[in-house]
């Protein structure tokens, strides 16, 4: 069974940084691209970033490009999202999801950016 | 970026109804559309992949179809457990883009 467990969220002040993690199990993590998606409170889904299985291909939404960095450690079955220069509009529930087609999702981790 | 225009944004439904939700893509995305169900406080669950394929474990009352740039999710004979939010996704190009979502509410 595919399991994705996000962590690292919390309350952070504007302009500060935060790093999210997503630990994967139940599939061969190193064979699959991975994504981060977010959902602001009461809003729809917004794709944030993608990283290919070997980290060769990385894509970002324009809203986070230059501020967020996606990475992975295949030895640890872990996906990361380093978030810097955080803004209030980054407040959201952040999900990790598998593959180029976002097949399976974690339960999400909340990030709140507020002073 | 490809826009996925989803309609309706909300729908008042009754048990046993046949419900159809549609996404229109702003440019060709081929078969690369998924549909997700999201219940309150839960993460999205893939229901349909590649526009018309039922994901594992999804009841057969759910179906997906395509007509040109219009993609539809149909729920036949709606059950109470189907009351949720539904989202379409195009994964033909980056950035991936979602429709705005459809909220189903019981009358």
Interface residues (C-beta under 8 A of the other chain):
Chain A: X35 X44 X45 X46 X47 X50 X59 X60 X61 X62 X95 X100 X101 X102 X103 X104 X105 X106 X107 X108
Chain B: X32 X34 X36 X42 X43 X44 X45 X46 X49 X55 X87 X89 X91 X94 X95 X96 X97 X98 X99 X100 X101
